[in-house]
């Protein structure tokens, strides 16, 4: 395995990996932008990824995206990052009445560094079970939101780990790791409200890092909402550093 250096990551490449790792139920393309459609709950599963663009008339392309989401009875939502093309897309969308929502930070870590920082992953299952599903549903914005995330999980192709930490036989924390192109992406991190600040999420992260090492994966990434201070502190303790932000633009008028 090669170490992750402190130089900036290739944002466009990691955005493409992240998009492929979170498979929406239906997808299409508009001039290189990847349109994702599920049930309208998770932003990544219901937005236009903008790290690639091949069009000639940006305004016409935006019109086409809006029409595609309107046809699915979903709001038009654009996933933005420093890799967004064209570079003036945000200004064009703001002029159309779009506003920013869910500012998120992509953080990256070195697998071996994570293992050195985290406790041994005792009493952690690597298989999806009822406890895992209950944690995802209970820790999501709504039951429908949780079920959509599990629907997306069911479409993910291996290599994949569904890690669940137990306490006296009760599932208390979970998360997944999915491997693509030399990276492992962490998603669906959840901890029961009554089991927080007890090291349970650290055990889950440790299990994912151990799995990544066994799979020959040196680099791990995740996304965390910028206002989620407890999660950001957890990930910093595990060795994650800020790599780049992403956010969404939603039409409000």
Beta strands, then each sheet from edge to edge (+ up, - down):
strand 1: 26-30
strand 2: 33-37
strand 3: 48-49
strand 4: 77-81
strand 5: 98-110
strand 6: 124-125
strand 7: 160-167
strand 8: 170-180
strand 9: 183-191
strand 10: 219-225
strand 11: 241-251
sheet 1: 1+ 2- 3+ 4+ 11- 5+ 10- 9- 8+ 7- 6+
end
